[in-house]
Amino acid sequence: MKIRKGIQLGALLSMVILSSSDMYGQQDPQYTHYMYNTTNINPGYSGTRGVLNVFGMYRTQWVGLDGAPQTANISIDTPLGDNGLSGGINYTNDRIGAMSENNFSVNLAYAVDLNDDFKLSFGLKGTANLLSVDYTKLDIYDPNDPTFGENISNKFNPNVGAGLFLYSDKAYVGVSVPNLLTTDRTTGEEGFELMRQKMHFYLTGGYVFDLNPSLKFKPAVLVKTVSGAPIQVDLTANFLIVDRFTVGAAYRWDASVSGLVGFQVNDGLFIGYSYDADTSKLSKYNSGSHEVFLRFDLFNKYNKVSTARFF
């Protein structure tokens, strides 16, 4: 019975997403390890590690719920010389129900020194979105409805975004809007509105406290807001042990609690995992969410890292 209810709920979730012309909910993928995946939401983060940074992540959400979100992301960013310019690219595949989106982004950032400790980076993002919908995966009430008569294959939509990132070796604050343009997705001969992509506003912040020579405390916060949906707040508390092992917990307001672990394999490779336990009404129909990532740091000939960075 539980499995059957999960399938029904997954189908209902897909139908709501695909058939509501006035839906303004949270649309961007969510990440528990947002503090390491910052270029995806803020182009101003590009190049701030001072190295060639390669990041890969996979997230499967609400395991056991039919049609639940699955997200894969890879990003690369690096300084472009020693003049403050940096660049990067992002690719994200986000699947939910009958819908699949591929996002390709290019980031450009410029950082200036504010004082001996802090820098401010200005970033711009250009994005190409390709949307596909396979209506055969849905149990459609009226098979003759022309709205669902033809699948959508790689429907193209461009967008632009911007962000600011203020940082030092121990602290950071970022504000960003990854998609500044509101875009309508239509399908069918009559231009049925499939969905509307709204602006998402992000605020991120974090700090590294040295508790003793072998232990650091790394709190972080992410606030996301979009018109028509409640504000989403993520609070995270990580502890870094002997600069190698990371263990922590997180709370997503009215949504989930999480456990996070990470391991610095060597100077260039960091791996991590998190598990989210759902605290919403959907907890009856899923067994939680999993997220894994790899981060590679390669020294850049223009700007070698002189001090450790912890975010």
C-alpha positions as CSV (number, residue, x, y, z in Angstrom):
1,M,0.0,0.0,0.0
2,K,2.8,2.4,0.8
3,I,4.5,1.8,-2.5
4,R,1.2,2.3,-4.3
5,K,0.6,5.6,-2.5
6,G,4.2,6.7,-3.4
7,I,3.6,6.0,-7.1
8,Q,0.3,7.9,-7.0
9,L,1.9,10.8,-5.3
10,G,4.8,10.9,-7.7
11,A,2.3,10.9,-10.6
12,L,0.4,13.7,-9.0
13,L,3.6,15.7,-8.4
14,S,4.5,15.4,-12.1
15,M,1.0,16.5,-13.2
16,V,1.0,19.5,-10.9
17,I,4.4,20.6,-12.3
18,L,3.3,20.1,-15.9
19,S,-0.2,21.4,-15.8
20,S,-0.3,24.4,-13.5
21,S,-0.1,27.6,-15.4
22,D,0.2,29.7,-12.2
23,M,2.9,27.7,-10.4
24,Y,5.6,29.8,-8.9
25,G,7.2,27.3,-6.5
26,Q,10.8,26.5,-5.8
27,Q,12.1,25.5,-9.3
28,D,15.9,25.5,-9.0
29,P,17.6,22.3,-7.8
30,Q,18.4,22.3,-4.1
31,Y,21.7,21.1,-2.6
32,T,22.7,20.1,0.9
33,H,26.4,20.8,0.1
34,Y,25.7,24.3,-1.2
35,M,28.8,25.7,0.4
36,Y,31.0,23.7,-2.0
37,N,28.8,24.0,-5.1
38,T,28.6,27.8,-5.0
39,T,29.4,28.6,-8.7
40,N,26.1,26.9,-9.6
41,I,24.1,29.7,-7.9
42,N,26.6,32.5,-7.8
43,P,29.0,33.3,-10.7
44,G,30.9,35.7,-8.4
45,Y,32.4,32.6,-6.7
46,S,34.3,31.6,-9.9
47,G,38.1,31.6,-9.4
48,T,38.0,32.6,-5.8
49,R,39.8,29.5,-4.7
50,G,42.8,30.6,-6.7
51,V,43.1,27.2,-8.4
52,L,41.6,25.2,-11.3
53,N,38.6,23.8,-9.5
54,V,36.6,20.8,-10.8
55,F,33.4,19.8,-8.9
56,G,31.0,17.0,-9.6
57,M,27.8,16.1,-7.7
58,Y,24.9,13.7,-7.9
59,R,21.8,14.0,-5.8
60,T,18.8,11.7,-5.6
61,Q,15.9,13.1,-3.6
62,W,13.0,11.5,-1.9
63,V,14.2,7.9,-2.6
64,G,11.2,5.5,-3.0
65,L,8.9,8.2,-4.4
66,D,8.1,7.5,-8.1
67,G,9.2,10.4,-10.3
68,A,11.2,12.1,-7.5
69,P,14.0,14.6,-8.5
70,Q,17.4,13.4,-9.5
71,T,20.2,16.0,-10.2
72,A,23.7,15.7,-11.6
73,N,26.0,18.7,-11.7
74,I,29.6,19.3,-12.9
75,S,31.4,22.7,-12.8
76,I,34.9,23.9,-13.6
77,D,36.3,27.3,-12.7
78,T,39.7,28.9,-12.7
79,P,41.5,32.3,-12.5
80,L,42.2,33.7,-16.0
81,G,45.7,35.2,-15.4
82,D,46.7,37.4,-12.5
83,N,44.5,40.4,-13.2
84,G,41.5,39.4,-11.2
85,L,39.5,37.8,-14.0
86,S,38.1,34.3,-13.6
87,G,35.9,32.1,-15.7
88,G,33.9,28.9,-15.4
89,I,31.4,26.5,-16.9
90,N,28.5,24.6,-15.3
91,Y,26.4,21.7,-16.6
92,T,23.3,20.5,-14.7
93,N,20.8,17.7,-15.5
94,D,17.7,17.9,-13.4
95,R,15.0,15.2,-13.8
96,I,11.6,15.1,-12.1
97,G,8.7,12.9,-13.2
98,A,8.3,13.2,-17.0
99,M,10.4,16.3,-17.2
100,S,14.2,16.6,-17.8
101,E,16.2,19.8,-18.0
102,N,19.8,20.3,-19.2
103,N,21.4,23.6,-18.2
104,F,24.7,24.8,-19.7
105,S,26.2,27.9,-18.1
106,V,29.3,30.1,-18.7
107,N,30.5,32.3,-15.8
108,L,32.8,35.4,-15.9
109,A,34.0,37.1,-12.7
110,Y,36.2,40.0,-11.7
111,A,37.7,40.3,-8.2
112,V,39.1,43.4,-6.5
113,D,41.0,43.8,-3.2
114,L,39.1,45.7,-0.6
115,N,41.9,45.4,2.1
116,D,44.6,43.0,3.2
117,D,41.9,40.4,4.1
118,F,38.9,40.7,1.9
119,K,38.1,40.6,-1.8
120,L,34.9,41.4,-3.6
121,S,34.1,39.4,-6.8
122,F,31.5,40.5,-9.4
123,G,30.1,37.7,-11.5
124,L,27.9,37.3,-14.6
125,K,26.3,34.1,-15.9
126,G,24.9,33.1,-19.3
127,T,22.7,30.0,-19.4
128,A,21.2,27.8,-22.1
129,N,18.3,25.7,-20.9
130,L,17.0,22.6,-22.8
131,L,13.7,21.2,-21.6
132,S,12.3,17.8,-22.5
133,V,9.0,16.3,-21.4
134,D,7.9,12.7,-22.1
135,Y,4.2,12.6,-21.7
136,T,4.1,8.8,-22.2
137,K,5.4,8.6,-18.6
138,L,2.2,10.1,-17.3
139,D,-1.3,8.6,-16.7
140,I,-3.3,11.2,-18.7
141,Y,-7.0,11.5,-17.9
142,D,-7.9,12.3,-21.5
143,P,-5.5,10.7,-24.0
144,N,-7.0,12.9,-26.8
145,D,-6.1,16.1,-25.1
146,P,-4.0,18.0,-27.7
147,T,-1.9,19.6,-24.9
148,F,-0.2,16.2,-24.2
149,G,-0.3,14.9,-27.8
150,E,3.4,15.6,-28.6
151,N,6.4,15.3,-26.4
152,I,8.7,18.2,-25.9
153,S,12.3,17.7,-27.0
154,N,15.1,20.0,-26.0
155,K,13.0,23.2,-26.0
156,F,15.6,26.0,-25.8
157,N,15.5,29.0,-23.4
158,P,18.3,31.4,-22.7
159,N,18.9,33.3,-19.5
160,V,21.4,35.6,-17.7
161,G,22.4,35.9,-14.0
162,A,24.6,37.9,-11.7
163,G,26.2,37.7,-8.3
164,L,28.5,39.3,-5.8
165,F,30.8,37.3,-3.5
166,L,32.7,38.9,-0.6
167,Y,35.4,36.7,0.9
168,S,38.5,36.2,2.9
169,D,40.4,33.0,3.9
170,K,37.9,32.6,6.8
171,A,34.6,34.2,5.9
172,Y,32.3,34.8,2.9
173,V,29.0,36.4,2.0
174,G,27.3,36.1,-1.3
175,V,24.2,37.5,-3.0
176,S,23.0,36.3,-6.4
177,V,20.2,35.8,-8.9
178,P,21.2,33.0,-11.3
179,N,18.3,33.7,-13.7
180,L,17.3,37.3,-14.1
181,L,14.8,36.7,-16.9
182,T,11.3,35.4,-16.3
183,T,10.6,32.8,-19.1
184,D,7.3,31.1,-20.0
185,R,7.4,27.6,-21.4
186,T,4.5,26.9,-23.8
187,T,3.5,23.8,-25.7
188,G,0.8,22.7,-28.1
189,E,-0.9,24.6,-30.9
190,E,-2.7,26.9,-28.6
191,G,0.4,27.8,-26.6
192,F,-0.5,26.0,-23.4
193,E,1.7,27.4,-20.6
194,L,3.7,24.5,-19.3
195,M,5.6,26.3,-16.6
196,R,7.1,29.7,-15.7
197,Q,10.7,30.1,-14.6
198,K,10.9,32.9,-12.0
199,M,13.8,34.7,-10.5
200,H,15.4,33.0,-7.4
201,F,17.3,35.2,-5.0
202,Y,20.1,33.6,-3.0
203,L,22.0,34.8,0.1
204,T,24.9,32.7,1.4
205,G,27.3,33.1,4.2
206,G,29.8,31.2,6.3
207,Y,32.7,31.5,8.7
208,V,35.6,29.3,10.0
209,F,36.3,29.4,13.7
210,D,39.6,28.0,15.0
211,L,38.5,26.1,18.2
212,N,42.0,24.6,18.6
213,P,44.9,23.6,16.3
214,S,43.1,20.4,15.4
215,L,39.5,21.5,15.2
216,K,37.6,24.1,13.2
217,F,33.9,25.0,13.3
218,K,32.4,26.0,10.0
219,P,28.8,27.3,10.2
220,A,27.1,28.2,7.0
221,V,23.7,29.5,5.8
222,L,21.8,29.7,2.6
223,V,18.6,31.7,2.1
224,K,16.6,31.3,-1.1
225,T,13.4,33.1,-2.1
226,V,11.2,33.2,-5.1
227,S,7.8,34.9,-5.7
228,G,4.9,32.7,-4.6
229,A,6.8,30.3,-2.4
230,P,7.9,30.3,1.3
231,I,11.5,31.4,2.0
232,Q,13.8,28.4,2.1
233,V,16.5,28.6,4.8
234,D,19.4,26.1,5.2
235,L,21.4,26.1,8.4
236,T,24.6,24.0,8.5
237,A,27.2,23.3,11.1
238,N,30.4,21.5,10.0
239,F,33.4,20.5,12.1
240,L,36.8,20.1,10.4
241,I,39.1,17.7,12.3
242,V,42.9,17.9,11.7
243,D,42.2,19.5,8.3
244,R,41.1,16.1,6.9
245,F,37.7,14.9,8.2
246,T,34.5,16.9,8.1
247,V,31.4,16.0,10.0
248,G,28.3,18.0,10.5
249,A,24.5,18.5,10.5
250,A,22.1,20.7,8.7
251,Y,18.5,21.8,8.9
252,R,16.3,22.9,6.0
253,W,13.4,24.9,7.4
254,D,10.2,22.9,7.5
255,A,11.7,20.3,5.1
256,S,14.5,18.1,6.3
257,V,17.4,17.4,8.7
258,S,20.7,16.2,7.3
259,G,24.0,14.6,8.3
260,L,27.1,15.5,6.4
261,V,30.6,13.9,6.2
262,G,33.7,14.7,4.1
263,F,37.2,13.6,3.7
264,Q,40.2,15.5,2.3
265,V,42.0,12.6,0.5
266,N,45.0,14.7,-0.4
267,D,45.8,18.3,-1.1
268,G,43.8,18.2,-4.3
269,L,40.9,15.8,-3.7
270,F,37.9,16.3,-1.4
271,I,35.0,13.9,-1.3
272,G,31.7,14.2,0.6
273,Y,28.3,12.6,1.3
274,S,25.1,13.8,2.9
275,Y,21.8,12.2,3.9
276,D,18.6,14.2,4.3
277,A,15.7,12.9,6.4
278,D,12.4,14.5,5.3
279,T,10.4,16.3,8.0
280,S,7.5,17.3,5.7
281,K,4.3,15.4,5.0
282,L,6.2,13.6,2.1
283,S,8.2,11.7,4.8
284,K,5.5,9.0,4.7
285,Y,6.3,8.3,1.1
286,N,10.1,8.4,0.8
287,S,13.2,7.1,2.6
288,G,15.2,10.3,2.4
289,S,17.7,12.0,0.0
290,H,21.3,11.2,-0.8
291,E,24.0,13.5,-2.2
292,V,27.6,12.7,-3.1
293,F,30.3,15.0,-4.5
294,L,34.0,15.1,-5.6
295,R,36.1,18.3,-5.7
296,F,39.5,18.5,-7.4
297,D,41.8,21.4,-6.9
298,L,44.7,21.9,-9.3
299,F,47.3,24.6,-8.7
300,N,47.1,27.5,-11.1
301,K,50.4,28.9,-12.4
302,Y,49.0,32.4,-12.1
303,N,48.0,32.4,-8.5
304,K,49.1,29.6,-6.2
305,V,47.2,29.1,-3.0
306,S,49.2,30.3,0.0
307,T,46.8,29.6,2.7
308,A,44.2,26.8,3.2
309,R,40.6,27.6,2.1
310,F,37.8,25.8,3.9
311,F,34.8,26.5,1.6
